[in-house]
Amino acid sequence: MITVYTETTRIAGVTPYLFFAGIATVAALIPFVAVLLKKSEDLRWFGWQFGLAALGLLLGGRFFGFLVEVANCLQEGRALTFTDVRRSAFVAYGGLLGFVLVYRLVTGWIIKHRQTFAHLTVQMDTLAIVIPLFHGIARFGCLFAGCCYGKEWHGFLAVHYILPDGSERWCFPVQLLEAVCLFLLCLCMLLLYRKKRFSGQLVFIYMASYAVCRFCLEFLRGDAVRGVYGVFSFSQLVSMGLLVALALWGGWYRYRGRHAPKPEEESFCKS
């Protein structure tokens, strides 16, 4: 059993969010930069890449939280208010997608317009290894902050939350289970790194794997604030949409590769 006093828990004098986010950033950033240096990637603009991607993480998480509030208002048949917008939570799924999207766009722009000796697919594949490491460590912040909690549970590793008003809540440790899944996903990406068939494959595998993982874990969640619509939650709907998008992208990639001109055909066309 794990006992957590929500709202008052502090680790090294800071909130669990900040403590574990800081550890996660260091744990992911150091190996990420080390691999890129080993691959002889040009990191002159890395500060901009990482900084803008971090901003994308914050904006993406808040934007998805806003979408949850909009969906809740539509479900309840009422108008969206400023109070709804102000109380919108940070959705980790939105932060993840925001970070990956912004990093990809910024890196592509820098390579194209700043003549850097960097490779987009190399950096994105490396990112696919360290993101689940970051995310897994950060989930401990959710565990000790009392958010993203699981369904009522009194069994093995039950989390005993003591709320500020003195009430108690016994929950399934879904944050801990997700952290374990993310660490295993990080290990799988690391093992696949040298066996990938094409550049960019790890990003595809990681996004699809996390979508499936998150879809399943959502059934163990107990917090209504994440948005539940019928039998599915907001994150499950995002997971399904992401899987469809990845399937379409994969089909387009295979079609393009199958119909790409052969070297001799390409040279003939250019002659």
N, C-alpha and C positions, 0 to 999 in steps of 0.2 A: 504494500500500500504506500502511496505517495501523498503526503499532506501538503497542501499549498494554501497560503493565506493570500488571496487575491487583493490587489490594490496596495498592499503593504509590503509585498515581497521585494527585497532588494538584494542584489548580488554585487559585492564590491562597491556598494554605495550607489549603484545605478539600477534602473529597471531591467528586468530580464530581457526585454526586447533589445535594448542598447548593448547589454553585456554580450549576449550570444550573437547579435549581428556583427559586433566588432570582432569577436573570435572567428566567425564565419568568413568575414572579409579577409582577414589576414591568412587564414588557412587555405582559402581559395586563390587569393591574389598571388601569393609567393610562388606556388607551383605553376600557375598560369604564365606568369612572366618568365619563369625559368625555362619552360618548354619553348616559348616563343623565341627566347634568346638562343636556345640550342638549335632552333630551326632557322636561325639567322634572319628573323623577321625584323623589319625596321620599326622601332618603337619610339621614334621621335615624337609622334603625335598620340602616343598611348594615353597621356593624361586627358586629352580631349575625348578620345574613344571611351575611356572608362567613366569619366565625369558625366558626359552626356548620356551614356547608357544608364548610369545610376539615377540620373534625373528621369529617364524613361521608366525606370523601375518605380520610382515614387509616383509619377503621374499615371502610369498604367494601373498601379494598385488602387489609387484613388478614383480613377475613372471607372474601373470595374465596380468599386463600391458604390459609386453614383448610379451605375446601371442597375445594381441590385435594388436600390431605393426606388428607382423609376419603375422597375418591374413589380415591386411590392405595392406601389401606389396603383398601378394598373390592375393588379389582382384584387385589391381592396376597393377599387372603384372610386378613388378620391384624387384630388389634385395634389401635385407635388409642391411641397412647401420648403421654405428656407431651412426650417428645422430638420427636414428629411435630408437635405443636402449636407447640412452641418454635421449630422450624426453618421453620415456614410462611413463605413469602416474601410480599412485597407485590405484589399483582397490580394493574397499572395499570387494567385494565378495571373492576375492582371500585371502584377509587378514582374513576374517571370517573362511573360510575353512582351511587355514593354521594354525590358532590358535587352532581350535577344533581338527584337526588331530594331531598336535604336542603334545597338552596337553594329548590327549588320549594315544599316544605312550609312552610319558615320564612317565605318571602315571602308565601305565601297566608295564613298565620296572622296575620302582621303587618298585612296589608291589611284583613283581616276584623275583627281585634280592637283595632287601634291607630289606626284611622281615618286611615291615611296616604294621601297623594295619589300613589299608585304604581299601575302596571299590570303585572300578572304576565306577560302575554304579551310586552310590550315588553322586560322585563328578560330573559326566557328567550330571546327571539330574539337579543338582543344577546349573551347568554352563548354562544349557538351560534357566534358569530363568534370570540370570544376563547379559548374552550376549546381548539380545535385549534391555535391559536397557542401557548398554554401547553404543551400536550401535545407539540407538535413540538419546541420548545426543550428540554423536559425529557428527550426521548428521547436527546439528546446525552449526558446524564448516564449513561444505560444503556450507550451506546456506549463511553464511557471508563471505566466501572466494570467492564465485562466481563460484564454480565448480559444476558438476553434475546438472546443471540448467535444468529447464523445457522448454517446448515449449512456443512459443510466446503467451502471455496472458495479457489482459488489464482489466480483471475482478476482482473478489473478492480476496484480499490478493496477488495481483500481486507483484512480486519482481522487483523493478526498479534498474537495475545494471548500474552504471556509470563506464565505462572502463577507463584505464589509458590514452588512446588516445582521450578521451573526448566523444566518441560515447556512445550510450545508448542502453540498451536491456531490454525489458519488458517480464518477464517470469512467467510461472505457478510455484507456490511454491511446486514443487515436493519433495524437500528435507524435507520441513515441513510436508507434507502428509506422507512421509515414516517414519518420526520420530513418528508421531501419531500412525501409524500402528504398529511400533515396541513397543511402550509403551503398546498398547492394547495386543500385543502378549506376552509381559512380564507379564501382568496381567492374561492372560489366562493360561500361564505356572504355575503361582503362585497358581491359583485356582485348577489346575489339579494335583498339586504336591502330595496332599494327596489322590487323587482318582485314581492314576495310577494303572494299573493292573499288570505291571511287571517293574523291574528295567531297565532303559534305554529307557523307553517309551517316556519320555519328549524330549529327544534328537531327536528321530525319528519325533515326532510331530512338534517340533520347526523347524528342517531343512526343512521338507516338507512344512510347513506353510510359511516360509520365501521365499522358492523357488516360490510358487504360488504368494505371495505378490509382490516379485521383478519382476516376469514375467509381471504382470499387470501394475505395476508402470512404467516400461520401456517405455510403449506406450506414457507416458506423458513427457518423457525426450526430451530435444532439443539439447544436446551437441553431436556433431558427433565424438568427440575424443574417446568416449567409444566403438566405432566400431559398424557399422551397415552394415549388410550383407543381402540384399534383404529386407524382411519384418521384420526380427528379428535382435536384437542387440546381442553383445557378451554375455552379462549377461543373456539374455533370452535363448540362447543356453546352457549356463551353468546350468540355472534353469531346463531346460528340461532334461539334462543329469543327474542332481542330483536327480530329481524325478524318473527317470528310475532306477538309482542305488538304491534308497531307496525302490522302489517297489520290486526289486530283493532281496534286503536284507530282507525285510519283509516277502516275500514268503519263503525264505530259513529258516528264524527264525521259522515260523509256521510249516514248514516241519520237522525241527529238533525237535521241541517240540512235534509234533504229533507222531514221531517215536522214541522218547527217551525211553529207557528201564524203566519199572516200578521199584520201589524200590526192590521188591522181585526178579525180573528178574536180576537186577543189582547185588544183593548179590549172586545170583546163579552163575552168570558169573564169580564172583571173588572168588568163593569157590573152 
